[in-house]
């Protein structure tokens, strides 16, 4: 039996018209024509009103619900792109909205699971590749020595040195993976203190000065004139780690004769720190991915440049733990700029603290 708004309206209007006519027939001296007119008016008005009401308030919404459920069964989620009216007083519309919202949530969960699965696969593939390289290298050197090369002192020293270098790289990779994991899970807490960021920048400059000079790269610190102190409130050791990772990358990807510049300047309520290089730059399509684990812009030459591929991921998580983020601007062939902001700190005992003495864990 086919039930729709018109069939229900026809049945309802007929019933009401019959009852109305029967009631009027009880009145004396009522002609047959009057009864027929009453029947017709009652039937027509009831049919139109009930048909429109049932069609637009009930059956239309029920059909929408069935359509959504049918698409869910077929795993067709194209309807999620359609916007629906919110906060309707119609209970059937509200049911439709609830189903729509539930489907949207489930679709988001499915998308998240797919992304996590893709990330897991990429991570397993990347970590396998990163671990395999130093292990196989060290293994090859050791087996060569065991096969008889150990008797030659010159070869023995050379191969042991190469094996140690491979194992040192493996040790760095494991430590950076552990650091990154602890940052993501919140196991590493930021130890906030007031310190002069200029001193930290100068320490980083001193650390990389020889390396930059060997590559004929100009490493320079840019601080505004007459500014000797820019105090910030942050974890000095983690910010030092951020700067070393950024400067290391900048030197790594800057050609001979280029420059790397570490800058800092105070703002009204914070301070900006920037590491800029005149390297090969980063394509716009890669900028959003450079902070992912093991992601490298030039995959074919990644091993030539060394590194674990985790430096920028660690930078991102450290700065996020400081409630800030790193901003990147880059142009292929001209260079890149990485900058971040830190809240200004107190500078002296007159401000109510002893510098480097007021620490807390967050």
TORLUM-640165 format. One record per residue (C-alpha): residue number from 1; residue in one letter; x, y, z. Coordinates in pm, 1 decimal, m for minus. Last residue first. Layout:
TORLUM-640165
<pt NUM, "a", <X, Y, Z>>
...
END
This chain:
TORLUM-640165
<pt 362, "x", <5458.5, 2453.4, 3316.9>>
<pt 361, "x", <5764.1, 2435.5, 3538.9>>
<pt 360, "x", <5879.2, 2747.0, 3716.7>>
<pt 359, "x", <6188.2, 2960.5, 3735.5>>
<pt 358, "x", <6257.1, 3294.4, 3900.7>>
<pt 357, "x", <6631.8, 3293.8, 3952.3>>
<pt 356, "x", <6754.6, 3361.1, 3597.9>>
<pt 355, "x", <6736.1, 3740.1, 3655.7>>
<pt 354, "x", <6668.8, 3836.2, 4018.9>>
<pt 353, "x", <6314.4, 3957.8, 4033.0>>
<pt 352, "x", <6103.5, 4259.5, 4133.5>>
<pt 351, "x", <6162.7, 4488.1, 3839.8>>
<pt 350, "x", <6436.9, 4665.9, 4031.3>>
<pt 349, "x", <6619.9, 4333.5, 4052.7>>
<pt 348, "x", <6665.0, 4358.1, 3677.1>>
<pt 347, "x", <6533.5, 4285.4, 3328.0>>
<pt 346, "x", <6186.7, 4141.9, 3340.6>>
<pt 345, "x", <6078.6, 3937.6, 3043.3>>
<pt 344, "x", <5921.5, 4014.3, 2707.0>>
<pt 343, "x", <5698.9, 3746.7, 2560.0>>
<pt 342, "x", <5854.3, 3546.0, 2276.0>>
<pt 341, "x", <5793.4, 3582.3, 1901.7>>
<pt 340, "x", <5900.9, 3362.3, 1612.9>>
<pt 339, "x", <6080.6, 3398.6, 1280.4>>
<pt 338, "x", <6210.0, 3173.6, 1003.0>>
<pt 337, "x", <6324.9, 3342.9, 681.4>>
<pt 336, "x", <6415.3, 3171.4, 356.8>>
<pt 335, "x", <6635.9, 3231.8, 55.5>>
<pt 334, "x", <6659.3, 3386.4, m291.2>>
<pt 333, "x", <6645.1, 3101.6, m542.8>>
<pt 332, "x", <6299.8, 2988.6, m442.1>>
<pt 331, "x", <6131.8, 3246.0, m223.2>>
<pt 330, "x", <6061.7, 3188.1, 143.8>>
<pt 329, "x", <5859.0, 3315.4, 434.4>>
<pt 328, "x", <5809.5, 3103.8, 743.0>>
<pt 327, "x", <5646.8, 3196.1, 1073.4>>
<pt 326, "x", <5729.3, 2985.8, 1378.9>>
<pt 325, "x", <5465.3, 2946.8, 1643.0>>
<pt 324, "x", <5381.9, 3073.9, 1990.1>>
<pt 323, "x", <5221.8, 2931.0, 2301.8>>
<pt 322, "x", <5564.9, 2836.7, 2446.9>>
<pt 321, "x", <5477.7, 2465.3, 2406.2>>
<pt 320, "x", <5397.2, 2553.8, 2044.4>>
<pt 319, "x", <5751.6, 2691.2, 2015.6>>
<pt 318, "x", <5902.4, 2364.6, 2139.1>>
<pt 317, "x", <5674.7, 2157.9, 1915.4>>
<pt 316, "x", <5760.1, 2349.3, 1597.1>>
<pt 315, "x", <6134.1, 2351.9, 1661.0>>
<pt 314, "x", <6128.4, 1975.0, 1724.5>>
<pt 313, "x", <5956.0, 1919.5, 1389.0>>
<pt 312, "x", <6211.5, 2153.5, 1230.9>>
<pt 311, "x", <6502.7, 1942.2, 1356.1>>
<pt 310, "x", <6357.0, 1598.2, 1281.3>>
<pt 309, "x", <6499.7, 1530.0, 934.6>>
<pt 308, "x", <6794.9, 1347.0, 1088.8>>
<pt 307, "x", <7077.1, 1559.7, 953.6>>
<pt 306, "x", <7307.5, 1502.2, 658.3>>
<pt 305, "x", <7326.4, 1735.7, 359.4>>
<pt 304, "x", <7435.9, 1471.2, 111.1>>
<pt 303, "x", <7175.4, 1239.3, 256.0>>
<pt 302, "x", <6892.8, 1474.9, 167.3>>
<pt 301, "x", <7005.8, 1517.4, m192.3>>
<pt 300, "x", <6735.4, 1314.1, m367.3>>
<pt 299, "x", <6477.2, 1415.6, m110.2>>
<pt 298, "x", <6509.0, 1784.8, m178.4>>
<pt 297, "x", <6230.8, 1935.8, 31.7>>
<pt 296, "x", <6284.5, 1700.1, 322.1>>
<pt 295, "x", <6017.6, 1561.4, 550.8>>
<pt 294, "x", <6160.6, 1334.4, 819.9>>
<pt 293, "x", <5896.1, 1436.7, 1073.8>>
<pt 292, "x", <5668.8, 1712.1, 951.1>>
<pt 291, "x", <5773.2, 2075.7, 996.8>>
<pt 290, "x", <5860.8, 2115.8, 628.0>>
<pt 289, "x", <5505.3, 2023.1, 524.6>>
<pt 288, "x", <5325.4, 2358.0, 497.2>>
<pt 287, "x", <5625.2, 2514.3, 322.2>>
<pt 286, "x", <5648.1, 2241.9, 57.6>>
<pt 285, "x", <5399.6, 2370.5, m202.7>>
<pt 284, "x", <5541.3, 2723.2, m170.3>>
<pt 283, "x", <5882.9, 2600.5, m283.6>>
<pt 282, "x", <6158.3, 2653.3, m24.3>>
<pt 281, "x", <6462.2, 2874.2, m77.5>>
<pt 280, "x", <6801.3, 2803.0, m237.4>>
<pt 279, "x", <6994.5, 2982.5, 33.8>>
<pt 278, "x", <7028.5, 3345.6, 131.8>>
<pt 277, "x", <6943.6, 3276.4, 493.8>>
<pt 276, "x", <6732.2, 3435.1, 764.7>>
<pt 275, "x", <6691.7, 3338.9, 1130.1>>
<pt 274, "x", <6450.7, 3573.4, 1306.2>>
<pt 273, "x", <6369.5, 3652.2, 1670.0>>
<pt 272, "x", <6086.8, 3888.5, 1760.8>>
<pt 271, "x", <6039.5, 4022.2, 2112.0>>
<pt 270, "x", <5720.4, 4076.7, 2307.9>>
<pt 269, "x", <5498.9, 4341.2, 2466.1>>
<pt 268, "x", <5572.2, 4657.6, 2266.9>>
<pt 267, "x", <5828.4, 4501.0, 2035.3>>
<pt 266, "x", <6194.8, 4421.6, 2095.4>>
<pt 265, "x", <6436.2, 4321.1, 1818.1>>
<pt 264, "x", <6624.7, 4007.3, 1728.1>>
<pt 263, "x", <6819.8, 3895.8, 1423.3>>
<pt 262, "x", <7027.6, 3595.2, 1324.4>>
<pt 261, "x", <7160.7, 3631.0, 969.3>>
<pt 260, "x", <7296.2, 3362.3, 737.5>>
<pt 259, "x", <7487.1, 3471.7, 428.1>>
<pt 258, "x", <7596.1, 3336.4, 93.6>>
<pt 257, "x", <7947.2, 3298.8, m47.1>>
<pt 256, "x", <7920.5, 2924.7, m55.9>>
<pt 255, "x", <7562.1, 2809.3, m91.3>>
<pt 254, "x", <7311.8, 2809.0, 193.5>>
<pt 253, "x", <7125.0, 2484.7, 266.0>>
<pt 252, "x", <7334.6, 2354.3, 555.3>>
<pt 251, "x", <7402.4, 2698.8, 697.8>>
<pt 250, "x", <7028.7, 2770.7, 727.0>>
<pt 249, "x", <6956.2, 2423.6, 863.3>>
<pt 248, "x", <7216.1, 2462.8, 1138.5>>
<pt 247, "x", <7086.9, 2812.6, 1214.6>>
<pt 246, "x", <6729.7, 2685.1, 1258.6>>
<pt 245, "x", <6829.5, 2383.5, 1468.0>>
<pt 244, "x", <7068.0, 2587.1, 1684.2>>
<pt 243, "x", <6802.8, 2855.8, 1735.5>>
<pt 242, "x", <6535.0, 2610.1, 1849.2>>
<pt 241, "x", <6778.9, 2432.8, 2082.7>>
<pt 240, "x", <6874.3, 2767.7, 2239.4>>
<pt 239, "x", <6503.2, 2831.8, 2281.1>>
<pt 238, "x", <6478.9, 2496.5, 2459.4>>
<pt 237, "x", <6766.8, 2578.4, 2695.7>>
<pt 236, "x", <6640.5, 2929.6, 2771.7>>
<pt 235, "x", <6287.2, 2818.6, 2854.8>>
<pt 234, "x", <6091.1, 3140.9, 2813.4>>
<pt 233, "x", <6041.2, 3493.5, 2944.9>>
<pt 232, "x", <6233.8, 3741.2, 2731.3>>
<pt 231, "x", <6493.0, 4007.5, 2799.3>>
<pt 230, "x", <6634.1, 4201.8, 2508.8>>
<pt 229, "x", <6961.2, 4354.8, 2626.8>>
<pt 228, "x", <7236.9, 4544.7, 2449.9>>
<pt 227, "x", <7026.7, 4769.1, 2225.0>>
<pt 226, "x", <7212.0, 5089.2, 2122.6>>
<pt 225, "x", <7174.9, 4995.0, 1754.9>>
<pt 224, "x", <6920.2, 4725.3, 1671.5>>
<pt 223, "x", <7060.0, 4368.8, 1674.6>>
<pt 222, "x", <7174.3, 4176.9, 1365.8>>
<pt 221, "x", <7401.3, 3877.7, 1429.2>>
<pt 220, "x", <7605.1, 3759.1, 1130.3>>
<pt 219, "x", <7714.1, 3430.7, 975.8>>
<pt 218, "x", <7883.2, 3490.1, 637.2>>
<pt 217, "x", <7922.8, 3161.0, 455.7>>
<pt 216, "x", <8260.7, 3051.5, 315.5>>
<pt 215, "x", <8181.9, 2687.6, 401.2>>
<pt 214, "x", <8469.4, 2669.9, 650.5>>
<pt 213, "x", <8361.2, 3008.0, 790.5>>
<pt 212, "x", <8008.2, 2882.1, 853.7>>
<pt 211, "x", <8138.7, 2582.3, 1047.2>>
<pt 210, "x", <8374.2, 2801.1, 1248.7>>
<pt 209, "x", <8100.5, 3047.7, 1346.6>>
<pt 208, "x", <7843.0, 2781.7, 1431.9>>
<pt 207, "x", <7891.4, 2763.6, 1810.4>>
<pt 206, "x", <7987.8, 3130.8, 1845.0>>
<pt 205, "x", <7668.9, 3240.3, 1670.4>>
<pt 204, "x", <7463.4, 3014.0, 1896.2>>
<pt 203, "x", <7624.0, 3170.2, 2203.7>>
<pt 202, "x", <7565.4, 3518.0, 2058.2>>
<pt 201, "x", <7197.7, 3436.0, 2008.7>>
<pt 200, "x", <7168.5, 3318.9, 2370.1>>
<pt 199, "x", <7333.8, 3639.1, 2494.3>>
<pt 198, "x", <7093.4, 3846.4, 2281.4>>
<pt 197, "x", <6797.2, 3654.0, 2427.8>>
<pt 196, "x", <6867.5, 3804.4, 2772.0>>
<pt 195, "x", <6694.8, 3585.1, 3027.0>>
<pt 194, "x", <6385.2, 3566.0, 3244.3>>
<pt 193, "x", <6291.6, 3207.4, 3330.5>>
<pt 192, "x", <6048.6, 2940.0, 3220.9>>
<pt 191, "x", <6127.4, 2570.9, 3252.6>>
<pt 190, "x", <5919.4, 2410.1, 2977.1>>
<pt 189, "x", <5805.2, 2060.8, 3064.8>>
<pt 188, "x", <5909.3, 1753.0, 2870.4>>
<pt 187, "x", <5656.0, 1473.9, 2925.7>>
<pt 186, "x", <5393.8, 1667.4, 2727.9>>
<pt 185, "x", <5313.2, 1378.3, 2494.4>>
<pt 184, "x", <5430.0, 1564.2, 2183.4>>
<pt 183, "x", <5741.4, 1701.0, 2352.5>>
<pt 182, "x", <5831.9, 1357.6, 2488.5>>
<pt 181, "x", <5796.2, 1203.0, 2142.0>>
<pt 180, "x", <6011.3, 1475.4, 1987.0>>
<pt 179, "x", <6282.0, 1430.2, 2248.0>>
<pt 178, "x", <6279.9, 1051.7, 2203.2>>
<pt 177, "x", <6300.6, 1085.3, 1825.9>>
<pt 176, "x", <6582.1, 1337.9, 1868.7>>
<pt 175, "x", <6772.7, 1099.1, 2097.8>>
<pt 174, "x", <6725.8, 805.7, 1859.3>>
<pt 173, "x", <6841.6, 1010.0, 1559.7>>
<pt 172, "x", <7142.4, 1146.9, 1745.3>>
<pt 171, "x", <7246.6, 791.9, 1846.0>>
<pt 170, "x", <7213.0, 672.3, 1487.5>>
<pt 169, "x", <7434.1, 957.0, 1370.8>>
<pt 168, "x", <7691.0, 865.3, 1635.6>>
<pt 167, "x", <7668.5, 503.4, 1514.3>>
<pt 166, "x", <7749.9, 611.5, 1159.9>>
<pt 165, "x", <8042.7, 823.9, 1279.8>>
<pt 164, "x", <8172.0, 536.4, 1493.7>>
<pt 163, "x", <8162.0, 304.7, 1190.6>>
<pt 162, "x", <8353.9, 562.2, 985.4>>
<pt 161, "x", <8620.1, 597.7, 1256.1>>
<pt 160, "x", <8642.0, 220.0, 1293.2>>
<pt 159, "x", <8690.6, 192.2, 917.7>>
<pt 158, "x", <8974.6, 446.9, 904.5>>
<pt 157, "x", <9149.2, 314.3, 1216.3>>
<pt 156, "x", <9137.4, m43.8, 1088.4>>
<pt 155, "x", <9246.1, 55.9, 738.2>>
<pt 154, "x", <9561.2, 222.8, 873.4>>
<pt 153, "x", <9629.0, m48.5, 1127.3>>
<pt 152, "x", <9600.5, m331.0, 873.3>>
<pt 151, "x", <9528.5, m647.9, 1069.3>>
<pt 150, "x", <9165.1, m548.5, 1112.9>>
<pt 149, "x", <9113.8, m585.9, 735.9>>
<pt 148, "x", <9072.9, m960.2, 781.0>>
<pt 147, "x", <8706.0, m1046.5, 741.9>>
<pt 146, "x", <8632.4, m904.9, 1085.9>>
<pt 145, "x", <8737.2, m559.8, 965.9>>
<pt 144, "x", <8507.0, m580.0, 665.4>>
<pt 143, "x", <8231.2, m703.5, 893.5>>
<pt 142, "x", <8273.2, m394.9, 1114.3>>
<pt 141, "x", <8268.4, m151.1, 820.6>>
<pt 140, "x", <7961.5, m310.3, 665.3>>
<pt 139, "x", <7769.7, m317.0, 992.0>>
<pt 138, "x", <7846.0, 49.8, 1055.1>>
<pt 137, "x", <7706.1, 140.7, 713.7>>
<pt 136, "x", <7409.4, m95.3, 742.3>>
<pt 135, "x", <7316.2, 51.8, 1080.4>>
<pt 134, "x", <7367.4, 412.0, 966.3>>
<pt 133, "x", <7135.4, 371.5, 661.7>>
<pt 132, "x", <6876.8, 132.1, 805.8>>
<pt 131, "x", <6767.8, 361.4, 1086.0>>
<pt 130, "x", <6665.8, 646.5, 854.2>>
<pt 129, "x", <6498.5, 410.4, 605.1>>
<pt 128, "x", <6302.2, 225.0, 872.1>>
<pt 127, "x", <6209.7, 556.1, 1034.1>>
<pt 126, "x", <6079.9, 687.1, 702.9>>
<pt 125, "x", <5876.4, 378.7, 610.2>>
<pt 124, "x", <5729.1, 349.1, 960.4>>
<pt 123, "x", <5649.7, 722.1, 963.2>>
<pt 122, "x", <5492.3, 716.0, 618.1>>
<pt 121, "x", <5275.0, 420.3, 714.0>>
<pt 120, "x", <5175.2, 578.8, 1043.8>>
<pt 119, "x", <5097.8, 912.5, 875.6>>
<pt 118, "x", <4876.1, 737.1, 621.5>>
<pt 117, "x", <4699.9, 551.1, 901.9>>
<pt 116, "x", <4660.3, 873.1, 1096.2>>
<pt 115, "x", <4518.9, 1048.5, 789.8>>
<pt 114, "x", <4274.7, 763.5, 729.4>>
<pt 113, "x", <4171.7, 768.2, 1095.1>>
<pt 112, "x", <4119.4, 1144.5, 1080.4>>
<pt 111, "x", <3910.0, 1110.7, 763.7>>
<pt 110, "x", <3697.3, 841.5, 927.1>>
<pt 109, "x", <3651.5, 1056.3, 1238.1>>
<pt 108, "x", <3552.1, 1350.4, 1017.7>>
<pt 107, "x", <3300.5, 1127.2, 840.6>>
<pt 106, "x", <3162.6, 1017.4, 1174.8>>
<pt 105, "x", <3118.0, 1376.6, 1285.5>>
<pt 104, "x", <2947.6, 1471.0, 957.5>>
<pt 103, "x", <2715.8, 1168.9, 979.5>>
<pt 102, "x", <2617.1, 1264.0, 1334.5>>
<pt 101, "x", <2553.4, 1622.8, 1228.1>>
<pt 100, "x", <2332.5, 1513.2, 936.9>>
<pt 99, "x", <2144.5, 1265.3, 1155.3>>
<pt 98, "x", <2090.0, 1537.4, 1414.3>>
<pt 97, "x", <1981.1, 1786.9, 1148.5>>
<pt 96, "x", <1729.1, 1539.3, 1008.2>>
<pt 95, "x", <1594.7, 1476.7, 1358.7>>
<pt 94, "x", <1564.8, 1854.8, 1401.0>>
<pt 93, "x", <1380.5, 1874.6, 1073.4>>
<pt 92, "x", <1140.2, 1610.4, 1202.5>>
<pt 91, "x", <1091.0, 1804.5, 1524.6>>
<pt 90, "x", <1004.4, 2125.8, 1332.2>>
<pt 89, "x", <1124.6, 2415.8, 1544.6>>
<pt 88, "x", <1441.5, 2441.3, 1334.0>>
<pt 87, "x", <1773.1, 2520.0, 1507.0>>
<pt 86, "x", <1990.1, 2498.0, 1195.9>>
<pt 85, "x", <1902.2, 2511.4, 829.9>>
<pt 84, "x", <2104.8, 2273.2, 620.8>>
<pt 83, "x", <2430.0, 2321.0, 430.8>>
<pt 82, "x", <2508.6, 2062.3, 166.1>>
<pt 81, "x", <2866.2, 1929.1, 155.9>>
<pt 80, "x", <2764.0, 1645.4, 386.1>>
<pt 79, "x", <2528.4, 1522.4, 112.2>>
<pt 78, "x", <2827.4, 1380.9, m76.2>>
<pt 77, "x", <2866.8, 1113.7, 188.6>>
<pt 76, "x", <2778.8, 812.5, m25.2>>
<pt 75, "x", <2864.2, 514.4, 192.6>>
<pt 74, "x", <2576.2, 319.5, 31.8>>
<pt 73, "x", <2414.7, 272.3, 373.1>>
<pt 72, "x", <2482.5, 639.0, 453.6>>
<pt 71, "x", <2320.5, 737.7, 124.1>>
<pt 70, "x", <2004.7, 544.2, 216.6>>
<pt 69, "x", <2000.5, 702.9, 561.2>>
<pt 68, "x", <2027.8, 1051.1, 408.7>>
<pt 67, "x", <1750.2, 978.9, 158.8>>
<pt 66, "x", <1530.5, 829.3, 431.6>>
<pt 65, "x", <1576.1, 1144.3, 641.1>>
<pt 64, "x", <1496.9, 1366.0, 344.3>>
<pt 63, "x", <1185.6, 1160.2, 272.8>>
<pt 62, "x", <1075.8, 1204.7, 634.5>>
<pt 61, "x", <1132.8, 1581.0, 600.5>>
<pt 60, "x", <910.7, 1600.4, 290.8>>
<pt 59, "x", <652.1, 1370.9, 449.3>>
<pt 58, "x", <609.6, 1577.5, 764.1>>
<pt 57, "x", <604.1, 1955.4, 741.8>>
<pt 56, "x", <591.0, 2022.3, 368.4>>
<pt 55, "x", <372.0, 1737.1, 245.5>>
<pt 54, "x", <160.8, 1682.1, 556.9>>
<pt 53, "x", <74.9, 2049.0, 593.7>>
<pt 52, "x", <13.7, 2103.4, 224.0>>
<pt 51, "x", <m213.6, 1799.4, 199.6>>
<pt 50, "x", <m389.3, 1876.1, 528.5>>
<pt 49, "x", <m479.7, 2230.2, 423.6>>
<pt 48, "x", <m577.9, 2146.6, 68.3>>
<pt 47, "x", <m778.0, 1838.7, 164.1>>
<pt 46, "x", <m954.8, 2006.8, 456.3>>
<pt 45, "x", <m1056.7, 2303.7, 243.4>>
<pt 44, "x", <m1180.7, 2087.5, m41.1>>
<pt 43, "x", <m1368.2, 1830.9, 171.0>>
<pt 42, "x", <m1540.7, 2085.1, 392.2>>
<pt 41, "x", <m1637.9, 2301.9, 97.7>>
<pt 40, "x", <m1767.4, 2004.6, m100.6>>
<pt 39, "x", <m1956.7, 1847.3, 188.5>>
<pt 38, "x", <m2113.1, 2180.6, 282.1>>
<pt 37, "x", <m2217.3, 2232.8, m78.8>>
<pt 36, "x", <m2364.1, 1883.5, m89.8>>
<pt 35, "x", <m2552.2, 1940.1, 235.3>>
<pt 34, "x", <m2686.6, 2270.4, 109.2>>
<pt 33, "x", <m2799.3, 2102.2, m212.7>>
<pt 32, "x", <m2973.8, 1830.6, m12.9>>
<pt 31, "x", <m3174.3, 2091.1, 169.8>>
<pt 30, "x", <m3160.5, 2157.6, 541.2>>
<pt 29, "x", <m3512.3, 2197.8, 685.4>>
<pt 28, "x", <m3422.7, 2058.5, 1027.3>>
<pt 27, "x", <m3059.5, 2023.9, 1141.0>>
<pt 26, "x", <m2945.6, 1664.2, 1178.6>>
<pt 25, "x", <m2814.8, 1673.2, 824.2>>
<pt 24, "x", <m2554.0, 1926.3, 938.3>>
<pt 23, "x", <m2382.6, 1663.2, 1157.5>>
<pt 22, "x", <m2379.0, 1410.3, 876.7>>
<pt 21, "x", <m2232.4, 1665.6, 642.3>>
<pt 20, "x", <m1952.6, 1751.5, 888.7>>
<pt 19, "x", <m1877.7, 1384.1, 959.3>>
<pt 18, "x", <m1867.8, 1304.0, 588.6>>
<pt 17, "x", <m1644.8, 1604.2, 511.4>>
<pt 16, "x", <m1406.5, 1516.7, 798.0>>
<pt 15, "x", <m1371.8, 1157.7, 676.7>>
<pt 14, "x", <m1320.1, 1261.5, 317.9>>
<pt 13, "x", <m1062.3, 1522.7, 418.6>>
<pt 12, "x", <m861.6, 1268.9, 623.1>>
<pt 11, "x", <m862.8, 999.1, 356.8>>
<pt 10, "x", <m767.6, 1241.9, 83.3>>
<pt 9, "x", <m497.4, 1406.7, 299.6>>
<pt 8, "x", <m347.1, 1064.2, 379.9>>
<pt 7, "x", <m340.6, 970.9, 12.0>>
<pt 6, "x", <m197.3, 1309.1, m87.3>>
<pt 5, "x", <77.9, 1301.8, 177.4>>
<pt 4, "x", <199.6, 956.5, 81.8>>
<pt 3, "x", <118.8, 595.7, 163.2>>
<pt 2, "x", <146.1, 334.5, m108.7>>
<pt 1, "x", <0.0, 0.0, 0.0>>
END
